[in-house]
Amino acid sequence: MAPDTTSYWQASASLPKFPALASDLNVHVCVIGAGITGITAAALLKRAGVSVALIDRGHCGGVDTSHTTAHVTHVYDIGLAELQQSFGPEVARAVWHAGIAAIDQIDTNIRTGGIECDFRWVPGYLHVPFKAGEKTSQHVKTIADEGRIARELGFRAEALERVPCFETAGLRFPRQALFHPLKYLAGLLAQLPGDGCEIFEQSAATEIETEPLAVRVGEHRIRCRHVIVATHNPVTGLGGGLRANLLQTKLSLYQTYAIGARLPLGTIPEAAYWDTADPYNYLRVEHRGSYDYAIYGGEDHKTGHETDTAASFARLERRFHAFAPQVTIDHRWSGQFIESNDGLPFIGQFDEHVFVSTAYSGNGMTMGTLGGMMAADAVLHRKNPWQELFDPHRKKVFGGAWDFIKENAEYPFYLLRDWIGGAEGDSLAELDRGQGKVLKIDGKKVAAHRDENGKVTLCSAVCTHMQCIVSWNNAEQTWDCPCHGSRFKPTGEVISGPADEPLERIDSTA
């Protein structure tokens, strides 16, 4: 039987249906495009009490989000060595921090919304290509450089002589993730309607009118104060309102191919994998009860530059069978991604009240989520740490010219650092005797300590002075605040100020 040509996600989950726009409407924000960016922005804005109309020319999640391979990783498509050479170490660090922030937001959305979407934390492996041949030494050097720079910039990257499955040299990045993107979006969509928020499908935006601001949908208008353009390609169908031609010259569209297949349980460890080939190959494996399910992709090329798509799938299948001969292929599909002229996303204000978000390269799940976060911040007049870096009107930032910390002086560095992923785990099982860690439990940062007798004490990780996140001082066995120096006992009592209240205790059954 020939493989199903719909994506695995579309075949294994469904999204709710919504009506077409049938009348004029007045809201605070109109979001055009109901993929991961638009739905994330709408969800965050509704939580903030903002009225939103979310519209899509087809069905929610029906195009690019449903054709992803759903790697959820902070490791950006462009390697750290290239990022650092082109933009400097602060930009390279900030781009990876952006991915961490997005994963943190996805995790928070899932926990607070009780969304069942097969989310799991997994390691990510960057590795030398399988059977790299005469270019092996070149790929090994790339791996070594990426690992060194990652560690210099403060990220965890474990060098391995043999990566699981491929048995080639590589790097292991902990706390990457996998999920089912359509199940995740279905959970967010279920929370949206009501309290001034509405969703409309089969409602293509045909024009953005500026005086007064409104989005034309056929013969109807959605009048609003802000427009968020969260379509994959932000110029489609919107005429001159976005100065379309100018933005389009900065974008390049690419095609990628994916294969879904069953594997005998335990054949390949559950994880995300990608190699250093150009274009690179990528694999994700997850346990599905009685079997494993793998999605393998690659063969990227500029859209329209390859007419024999059957040959692209055939090459991909041959490589897949070479390292996993037991696979049973049941799905194959293609997707599209966009790259910018300098390799970084375009996320920000394009016109006075129009926000765009595009050019995520191969990091659609993380950068798409970040786009939704940044769009919500823009509407709510909150400065975002990546606002200037990803500005659609930016001039290219050359090495060392952009200081992430200086540009965000109002964000205390340690507070920002912990906002974008200060947790060291999400389970008390990761806590040894005599050890303290900041864990993320039920969506909250928790200062967890296990004494030598095995008793666990849980406190809020938020310092009672200025709400920074404490960190564990292993030498002194204390919780220390990196912002202003307050210190606390493992059980939360104040040792020294400026804090004068203990860390809030949290009940523990451990």
N, C-alpha and C positions, 0 to 999 in steps of 0.2 A: 504494500500500500504506500502511495506517495505521501510525504509529510504534509501536514496541514500548513497552509501558507498564511494563516492568521498567527499573530504572536501568541506565545504561551500564556501571557497575561490575559489577553482577551478571551482565550479559550477556558480559562480557569477562574474567572471572576466576572461579575457584571456590575455596572454602575446604575444608580437610579436615573430615571428619565424625568425631564422637565419640559414645560410647555414653551412654545415660541412667544416672543413679545407680541402682544396684541393691542397695546395702547401706549400713549405717552406716559412718561414716568419721571419723577423727581427724586433724586437720591444725592447723598454727599459724594459718593465715589462710584464711577462706572469702571468695572474691570473687564477688559476685552481679552478673552482667551481663558478657557477653563482647563488648563493643564496644571502641572504641579506648582508653577509660579502663581498663576491667577487664583487658584483655590487656596494656596497658602496665604496670599495677601488678603483675600476676602475673609478667611477664618480669623486672622489676627485682627483685622479691622472690626469685625463684628464683636469680638471679645472686648474691644476698646469702646464699644457703644456707637460705632459709626454705621450709617445706613449704606448699603452696597447693592448694586445690581451687577451680577456676574453673568456675562453673555458669551456664547460660543457659536460659531458659524455652523458647527456640526453637533456632535455629542460631547459631553464633558469627558476629558481624558481620552478622547478618541483618536488622536493623531500621534504626536511625538512621545508623549508620556506613556502611551500604551505600546510603543515599539522600542522602548529602552531595554537595556539588559540589567538595569537596576543595581549597579554597583553603588554602594553608598560609602564613599571614601573621601578623606581629606587630602589624599595624595593627588595633586593636580596633574592634568594631562601633559603639560609641558614639564619636563624634568627640572629638578631643583638647580642643577648646574646651569641650564639655559636660562632659567628665571633669574638666577643670581647674576649671571654674566650680562643679561640684557637690562635688568632693572636694579640690581643691588640686593644685598641680603635682607634688608628690611621689607622690601616688597615680596621677596620669596617667602619670608616668614609670614607676612600678612595674608598672602594668598592661601597658604595652608591653614592658618588660623580661621579664615573664612569658611573653609570646609568643615573644620571642627565645630564652629558655631552652628552651621546648618545641620549637622548630625545631631547636635544637642537639641536643636529646635524640633527636629523630627521625633526624637525620643520623647521630648516633653509633650508634643502633640498626641503621641500615641498613649502615653501614660495618663494624661489629664482627660483625654477623650475616651479612654477604654477601648481603643481601636485594635481589633484583631486583624493583623496583617502579616503574620509570619516573621515579625521583626526578630532579628537575632544579631548579637555581637559576634564577629568572626575576625580572624586575622586576615590581613591582606599581604600577598606575596608579589614582589617585583622580581623577575628572574630572567636569566639568560634564556633565549629562545630554545625550544626543544630541537635538538639536532642542528645547532647553529653552524656547524662545520668550520670552515677556515676563518670565519669572523668571530669565533668564540672569544679570543683574547680581547677583541675590541669591546664586546658586550660585557665581559668580566670587568674591564676597566670602568665602563659606564656604571655598573652596579657598585663598584668600590667608591667612585666619586659621589654617587647619589647618597650612599650610606654615610660617608664622611660629612657631607654638607648637612644632611638631615640632623646628625648628632650635634654639629656645631651650632645649628639654629635652635637646638633645644627639643628636637622631636625624637621619639623612640624608634630606632631602626636597627634590628638585630641582623648581623651578617650571618648567612648560612652557606655552608659548602654544598648542601643539597636541599633544594626546595621540594616538599612533598609532590608526588605525582610526576613531575618533570625531571627530577634528579639532576638539576643544574644549579649553579650558584645563584644566590639571590638575597633579598632582604625581606625580613618579616616585620610588618607594621601592625601592632596590636590595636584592638578596638576600632576596627572598621565594621561595616554592617551590611546585612542583606534584608530585604523585605519584599512584599508583594505590592508593587506601586498602585495597582488599581484597587486593591482592598484598602490600602491606606487612604486613597482619595475618596473612596466610598464612605469611609468613616468621617472624613472632614466634611464632605458634602451633606451628610445627614445632620450635621450640626448647624448648617448655614441658614436655611429658610426661617423666616419669622423675625420679629423685632426690627422691621424696616429693611430686611435683607431678602433679595429674591434672585432666582437663577432662571435663565432663559436659554434654551437650546434652539438650533436651527434659526439663529438670530444673528446674521452676519452684520458686523459694523461696516458701513459703506463710506462714512465720512466723519471726521471730527470737526465740528463747527466751533468757532472760537468766540464769537460775540453774539449772544452769551454762549458759554461753554456747553456743548451738547454732543452726544454721539447719535448719528443717524443710523437707524436700523430699518431699512426699507422706507416706508412712509411714516414711521414713528420716530420720536426723539426721546432720548434719555438725557434730561438736563441734570447737570452735576457741577460740582466745584473742582473735582479732580478726575483725571482719566489715567488708568494704569493699562498700558498696552503689554499684555503678557502672552502674545502670540509668538510662535517660534520665529517667524520672520516678521518683524514689527512694521514693515511697510505695506504689506499686502492689503489692498482694498481701502486704504485710508487717504489716498490722494495726497495733496500738498500739505495737509495739516501737520505732517511730521517731517516736512522737508525731506521727503522720502529718498530722493536721488542722492543726497549727501550721505545719509546713513548707509545706503545700499552699497556705496563704493568701498565701505570699510568691512563688508561681510563676505565670507566665502562659505558656500554650502557644500557639505560632504555627505556621501552615502556610506552606510556601514551594514554588514550582513551578520545575521545571528542564526544559530541552530539550537533547538531544544531537544534534549534526549534523556532517556532513562538509563540509569546505571544500577548494577547490583549494589545493594547496601554496603557501604564501607569501602567502595572501590577507590574513591578519591576523598581526602579529608575535606570537610565542610569549610569553605573559605572563598575568598576572592583572589584571583590570579591574573597577572598581566605581564607581558614580557617587554624586552627592550628593542624588538624589531621595529621597523618603520615601513609601513604602518604596523602598529603593534596588534598582537592577538590577546584576547581576554577571555577568562573563564570564571564562572561562578558555580559553586556546587553547594546544594543544601539537602539535608535529610528530609524525606517525605514519608516517613513511616516505614513501609516495607521495601522501599527503594530510595535511591538518590536521584535528584534531578539536576542536570547540568545544562548550562547555557554557554555556548562557545561562540565567539564572534571575532570579526576582523575584516580584512579585504577592503579597507576604507579607500575611497577615491572621491574626487570632486564630482558632484552631481552632474550627470549628463556626459561624463567622460568615459563611461564604460557601457557598452550596449549589450554585451553578452553576460547578463546577470547569472544565467545558469552556470557559466564557467566559474564565476566568483564563488557560488555555493559549492561547486564541485571541488575546488581547491581547498575551501574551508573544511569540507567533509573529509577529505583525504588527510589533512593535518590532524583533525579530531580523532579519526580512527587510528592514526599512528601512535598516539600516546594513550588512547582509551579504546582498545579494540572491541570491548564488550558493550559499547553504547548502542542503544536502539533509538534512532532519530524519529521523532514524531512531529516536530514543528520546524519551520524555517521561515524567516521573514527579514525584511530590511527596514532600516530606520534612517533618519537624517539628523545631522548635527551641524552647527554653525560655528565657524571660527572668526575672530576679529582680525584686523590688520596687524595688531601687536601681540595677539595671543591671550589677552585678558578679556573678561566679559565686559559688555556695555550695560551698566545698571545705573539708572539715575534719571534726573529731570532732562527731558529733551526739549520741550517747550515750557512755557510758564507754568501750566497746570497739567502737563502731560509727562508721564513717567514711562520709560521703556526698560525692558530687561531682555537681553538676548546674548548670543555668542558664548555659550557655555562650554564649547569644545566637547570632550567626552565626559564631562562632569555634570550632566543634566540634573541628576537627583539632588546633588549638594548645591550647585550654583543656582539651580532653579528655585530651591527652597530659600537660599540667601536672597534671591531677587524678590521673592514675596516678603521677606523680612524687611528688606531695605525700602520696598514700596510702601509698606505700612508705616515705617518710620518717617518717610517723606510726607505722607498725608498728615501724620500726627505731629509734624514739626519737631521731630526728634533727630538730633545729629546721629549719624551712623558711622562707626569706625572706618568703613570701607567707602564712604561717600565720595571722597576725592579720588581715590585710587581707581575706581571703576566708572567714573564720570564719563558718559558718552561723548562729551566735548573735550576730553583730556588731550593734552599734547603728550607724546610718548615720554615716560619718566625714565631718564637714563640712570645708569648705575650710581647708587648712593645719593641721588638727588632728593629722594622722598623719605622722610623720617616718620615712620608709622606712629611712634610715640609722640613726637613733637606735633604732628598734625592733629593729634587727638589729645591735646593737653588736658582737656576737661575730663577725660577718662583716666582716673588713676591707673597706672600700668598694672598693678597687681589685681585690682578689681576687674579690669578688662581681661586680664589673662585668665582669671578664674571664671568669668562669665563665659568665655569661649572654650570651656572644657577642663576645669580644674579637677574634676572627679578622677580618682585613680582606679575606679572599678564600680561595680553595681551589686556586689554580693558580699555578705559577711564571710563567706567561705574563702575570700581572698585575704582575710585578715589573720596573720599569725599571732601567736602569744607574744606579749610585750611590744606589740606594734600598733601604730595609729595610722589611719588613712582617711582621706576625704572620699566618701563613697556617694554615689547617686542612688538613693533609695526612694521609691515612689515619687520620682520626679524632683526630689529635693536634695541639696548638698548636705551631707551628714558627716560630722566629725566622729568617727568610730574608733574605739580603742578596746583592745582585748588584753587583759592583764595576764600575769604569769600563771594564774590559776584557771584561765580560760573565761573569766567573766567579761562580758561585753558591756561597755557604756556607750550610749549614743547621745550626742548633743547636736544642736544646730551648728553648722559650720560657719554661720554668719556672726562675725564679731559684733558685740553689742555696742561698740563705740561708733563706727561709721559704716557698718554693713559690708566691710571687706570679708573675704573668705580666709579663714585661718589655715595654717599648714602645720604638719606634724614635725616637731623638732626631735629627731631620734636620739640625739646625744643627751639632751636635757629631759627627754620624756615630757614635753609640754606642747600645748597648742599655741602657736605664735601667730600674731597678726602681722603680715608683711607691710601693711599700709602705714601704721602708726605705732607699732611695737608692743601692743598689749600682749600679755601672756596669761595662759590659763592652764590649770591642772588637767590631767587626762580626763578627770570627771567633770570638768567645765568651770570649776571655781576660779576666780580671778587671782592671779599671782601678782601682776603689776599692771598699772594703767597705761594709757588714759581710760580704758574701759573700767567702769565701776560696777557693772552687772555681770553675773556669770553667763556662760553660754547656756542657751535654753536646753533643758534636758528633754530627751525623747524616750518614751517607753520602749523597752526592748524585751523580747521574749527569748533572746538567744542565750 
